[in-house]
Structures are given as structure tokens and as C-alpha cells.
């Protein structure tokens, strides 16, 4: 993208990202909470925002849980205490909810 084009020009002029007010802060905790929320939808605990209905998709829920577990393993030793505790708690909650949803 050339420097005179929309996004880069606006960002350069204002010193702010064009999406700053529209999107949540980008950090590890927000990312994990986003995955957790998706897991709750996939487990049928929370309504799908796009349909307004609760539906279960245990295969995709397991995939999301496994993805969060992989992130826990790969980020071990690189997170602060709050991030570690959040990741551990959310992963535990999703695993318990998955077992309950399977029965």
C-alpha cells in the first residue's frame, strides 16, 4: 500500500490506528477470552451471536479446547501470573463443561 493511501495516511496523520475505537485491546488475555467464548458457544452453553440459538458442536469444541491447551504448553514460562491463572482457569472450565456436554 502506498503511503498516500487511506489507512497508512490516516494513521500517520493522527498517530492512531483507524480501528482503535472499534476493537478491543490486543493482548494475550483478550485472545484467550475470545477462544473461551467461542468454546462456550460450541458447547451450547452460550447463544451463538450470529444465530441467537444455542447449538452444540462437540467436535469443534474439543478442537478449541485442544488449541488452548497447546497455547498453554507453548507459552509456559512466558506469561505473567495473571495470564497463567486466567489460562489455567478458563481451560479447566471448558474441559469440565465439555465432559458435562458429552453426557
Secondary structure, 3 states (H helix, E strand, C coil): CCCCCHHHHHHHHHCCCCCCCCCCCCCHHHHHHHHHHHHHHHECCCCCCCCCCCCECHHHHHHHHHHHHHHHHHCCCCCCHHHHHHHHHHHHHHHHHHHHHHC
